[in-house]
Amino acid sequence: MDRIIISPSKYVQGNGALANIGNYVKALGSKPLILADAFVTKLVGDTVATSFHGAGIKPEFDCFNGAGIKPEFDCFNGECSRPEIDRLLARCQQTPFDVIIGIGGGKTLDTAKSVAFYQKVPVVIVPTIASTDAPTSALAVIYTPEGQFSEYLMIPTNPNMVIMDTGVVSRAPVRLLVSGMGDALSTYFEARANKVSGCQTMAGGASTLAAQAIAELCYKTLLADGYKAKLAVEQGLCTKAVENIIEANTYLSGIGFESSGLAAAHAIHNGLTQLAECHHLYHGEKVAFGTLVQLVLENAPMAEIETVLGFCRSVGLPTNLHMMGVKELDMARLMEVAKASTAEGETIHNMPFKVTAEDVLAAIVTAHQLGL
């Protein structure tokens, strides 16, 4: 099997990076369609518009505050769905946009990826939060208009550019950054499992030395700077620790998971969606507990488990089912979680040993007890 690593063509990160978006995007196109919801447009619209104006890019009209020369914003309706993608594609048939820009959260970004893919034009991804590692990936999650999961859109290439304005991200609610740490926490352990099993990664081959090193650096960065970053973001501040954690949550974890592989932690996350009590949790909060379950499945050294538990407690990630909203341990319901986690095609089968639903049930209950 060939070794493969994939990544965005360019990754830009800095406090105030959005002030330079016009110059960065100019290399890709001169007629941008910018997707953002009303909240994000109000948050960063003027900064983005001023930057494009300074770069000499003058689209036909603006539609978000009626003043000045601004790039054209299309107000995203909140759901990455087929009807929304089709609406935007129809818009692109009317105007020859040569670059699509998504600014905001995951669904906005996935919509931008999808539209750019079908239009065969470059895409620029601008997250305003660092809650997952999805921005760098060659993947979009499509939902129904009602918000139910519909399908994955596998895109042949990663985004042309990802721009992280850490000043904007650091002013978002701290729980979002912490959730991103939970998602990133699994990266090293899942990469480690895939290295042993030799399973194919999402990049389409075996992991490279570089991808493995990036995954390990992600974990080390979380341990070194996670708690400090949390304290800073609670005050809306951007420090060096915050910069490092945003890079870990977004870039290190993104390259690490896509080019080194997923394993039990994300499968456990998917299984936990069977519990209505867990629906209020963010993706990374469930993945963090899934990481603890994976370590139990592996019979990892107690010192390693204690390190992960200590990290989770320091930043506020859940370490047991009670913290996730599950008041009583119902073995029958937890078995449903275990069965969903081990369904055919789940990434838990990338582990370097066979995993059954009974194994997962035992590991979930044990991880819960360890995390009390």
C-alpha positions, 0 to 999 in steps of 0.5 A: 500500500502506498503512503499518502498524506493530504492537506490544504494547499495553504493554511493561514493563521494569525490574530487579524488574518481576516484583514488580509483575506483579499490579498490571499484570495486574489491569487485564486480568483477575482469574483468571489461568492462568500457564504456566511450566515447573518450572525457571522456577516455582522461579526466579520463582514466589514473587515472582509469587505474592506480587505477585498476593496483594498485588493481591488476586487469589485463584485457587482453588488453587496447585499448585507448592509448596503454601504460601500463596495463589498464582495457579494455575500449570500446569506447561508440558510443554516443547513448544508442540504441538497436544496441549499447547495442546488440554490447556490449552484443556480446562483452560480449559473447566473454569475461566473464566480471563480472562487467560493468562500465559506465563513463561519461554522461547520455547515457553512464551510461544508456548503462552500466545499460542496458548491465549489466542488460541483462548480469546479472552482477553488474554495477558501475555508474561514472558520470562526470557531475551532471546535472540530478538525473538519475545516482542512478535510476533503469531506462535506457532511450533507443533511436533510433540510430538517437537519438529519444526516443524509450523506457524506460528500467525498471531495477529491481535493482538500480546500485550496486555502484555510484562513484562521483568524485567531482573534475571532476564534478566541472571542467565541464561547470557550466550550467550542474551543474545548470541544475542539480539544476533545476532537483533537485528543483522539487524533494521536491514539487513533493514528497510533492504532492505525499504524499498528493495524496497517489499515487504509486511511481517509487519504487512500493509503498507508500513513506517512511518517510526517502524518504520524509525527503531526498526530503526536505533536497534536497530543503534546500541544494539547497537554502543554497548552490546553489549560492555559488556552482555556483560561485565556479564551474565557476572557476573550483573549488570544495568547500564544497558548491559544494560537497553539491550540487553535492550530492543534484543533484545526490543522494538526488534528485535521491532517492527523486524522485524515492522513493517519486514520480514525479508529475506536474513539470516533466509532464510540462517538457515533454509538453515543448518538443512540442516547438521547441524553447525549444529544446536547453534547458537541462532537468533541465532547463525545469523542473525548470520552470515546478516546478513554473507551479506546484506551480501555479497549487497548488495555493502555498503561494506567499512567497514560489513562491518568494523563488523559483523564487529568487533561480532560478534567483540567479543560472541562471535557466529560470523563464519565457518562454522568457528566454526559447526561446519562443518569443511570447505567442501563446495560441494555441501552449501553449495549445498543451504543456498543452495537452501533459502535461496531456496526459494519463499516465503522472505524472501530474495525481499524483497531489492530485487533477484533472488537465486538459489541461485548468488548465495547460495552465492557470498555464503556462501563470501565471507562465510566468508572475510571472517570468518576 
